[in-house]
Amino acid sequence: MLNADPFHPRPTLLHPSHIAIAVDQLGPQAGSSSEMWRLLTDHFTVDLDAVAALLPRSEPEPHWLRTRG
């Protein structure tokens, strides 16, 4: 996250629909959900819970046990 500059405040996004619009606009620039988080927090002051609700979770791949033959 960038250092906050009190003389040039970043726009605030708190409503989920406004965050969704920003995600749609920044989507082509982001290659992954972590990159989307970085872009959002660099350009806006956002409600992190609302962003987490909109972006897909990155969950680890399940580790499957070998089948017994």
Secondary structure, 3 states (H helix, E strand, C coil): CCCCCCCCCCCEECCHHHHHHHHHHHHHHCCCHHHHHHHHHHHCEECHHHHHHHCCCCCCCCCCCCCCC
